[in-house]
Amino acid sequence: MHTTVTPFVLHAWKEGRRPAVRSGWRGVSPEFGEITLTCPLTRTAHQAVVSEARGGLIPTATFESRGIHAENLRLPTLNRATLRVGDRLVRMTRNRWGATLEQRAVMLGHAGDRYRLAAVDGRGYVLTRAADDEDPGVTVRVRESGRGAGRHLSVHVTGRAEGGDMALALIFAGVDRSALTRVGAVRSGVRRAVELWADANA
């Protein structure tokens, strides 16, 4: 069900001891209930790193990077990634060589809807669901602010959103999105070259 969403905040959390430390974001949306983002989940395989968003009235979303390169990742990256919302696989494509933030945006396909995820800068991003004949679409803006234990995510929604929209928007707070920015794209290119070399010599 689509609904108007009141702005809300998710706060940073951290618990446990190494090597089983868990951290992420959690808070309450008046419309969707208590939401927890764990990034990443406790590892069950050396070559996989997974972030998860769950709770309230949103379907569980997971974002996974798998491969030899994942062993040293703090968060899953946009390279060699698998995104699921509920029991559905989300299609993802992007232009790695785009010159602008819009050109580097990630295009998503989920449940018959088309989405675009674009960076605003290194700390903020926007997820947009395209309008169709039945719905004018929705825009979810997410921004990280603060430092240390005071870090938080501010979430603002324009339009009427459903649980799948919110799950898609929030899971990317647990993903390394640096490749979507200009400076990050250069660093990502260097990292990809290292990953290819590592795979070729594995």
WOPELIN-V486087 format. One line per field, one symbol per residue. phi: phi as a letter, one per 20 degrees, with the letter a starting at -180 (. if undefined). psi: psi as a letter, one per 40 degrees, with the letter a starting at -180 (. if undefined). Layout:
phi=???
psi=???
This chain:
phi=.ebfdfgbcddfbbbncfedfcbqcbrcegednfccddbefgfdbfdbccdbdbolddffdcccdcqffffdeecfdfeldcdccmddeefccbefdfecfffefeeccblnddccdcfeafdbbcdceffbfdbfnbcddccecnclfefbdecccdoedcgffffffffffdcfegfedfffffffffffffffffffdf
psi=hhihhhiihhiiihiiiiefhiibiiahhddeahhhhhhiihheidfhhhihhiibeiihhihhhiideedeidiiiehfihhihbehhhhhiiheeieidddeihhihhfeihihhiidaeeiihhhhiiadeheiihhhhhhiiibeeiihhhhhhahiidddddddddeefihedeeiddddddddddddddddddde.
